[in-house]
Amino acid sequence: MINRHRGETALMVAGEALPMRLTLGALAELEDAFAVDSLPALGERFTGGKLSARDVTRILTAGLRGAGGGFTEQQVAAFAFDGGLNGAIAAAIRLLDATFGTPPEEEMRSPHPQVPPAT
């Protein structure tokens, strides 16, 4: 089951919802893959709207691993995504939005302190 409060989203493959989540370890994996040295730089890398097929594969693979899946990039690249290529791209964007996007307004009013973004 997908827990959106934990930043989880789903990748739909052959009618099955595979959970994805970008944990710190998954984000570190993406920093290495995209040769950036910080989380803000990683976020900026994705805001340009120019994702390659390799980018989408890396993002989905990191998200699946972050949620406990043991998939390789080669396995993910061979998946029969629901919605085809558009379904894979939409899943990657949802995952990035869940990680880097603005939290819902009710979460912003949480009594727990927010960590300011790194500059």
Buried (B, 14 or more C-beta within 10 A) or exposed (E): EBEEEEBBBBBBBEEEEBBBBBBEEBBEBBBEBBEBEEBEEBBEBBEEEEBEEEBBBBBBBBBBBBBEBEBEBEEBBEBEBBEEEEBBBBBBBBBBEBBBEEEEEEEEEEEEEEEEEEE
